[in-house]
Amino acid sequence: MWVWIAVVAIALIVLSAVAMKVLGRLHGLERAARKLQHRQEEALELQAGAERLQVTLEALQERAELAHDQVEQIKAGRGR
């Protein structure tokens, strides 16, 4: 009878040690998942900023083309 109690006690100790190790790893995985989520949010913000910059650059290019056309008209008016 004492042998079975000792076997069960040892099994519980081993099970507890393994469970503690697994819980420690889960905590690390949870922390890594939070970091990844934060990085994803940063990437989405950067993507939105890049899209706004693209729109701004397109508008600036249109303005530059308009200015170029106006300069060409001025030059043509002067006979150059």
GIDA-V663586 format. One record per backbone hydrogen bond with DSSP energy under -1.0 kcal/mol. NH is the residue of the N-H (numbers start at 0). CO is the residue of the C=O. If there is no record, write none. Layout:
nh=[NH:NH]
co=[CO:CO]
This chain:
nh=[4:5:6:7:8:9:10:11:12:13:14:15:16:17:18:19:20:21:22:23:24:25:26:27:28:29:30:31:32:33:34:35:36:37:38:39:40:41:42:43:44:45:46:47:48:49:50:51:52:53:54:55:56:57:58:59:60:61:62:63:64:65:66:67:68:69:70:71:72:73:74:75:76:77:79]
co=[0:1:2:3:4:5:6:7:8:9:10:11:12:13:14:15:16:17:18:19:20:21:22:23:24:25:26:27:28:29:30:31:32:33:34:35:36:37:38:39:40:41:42:43:44:45:46:47:48:49:50:51:52:53:54:55:56:57:58:59:60:61:62:63:64:65:66:67:68:69:70:71:72:73:74]
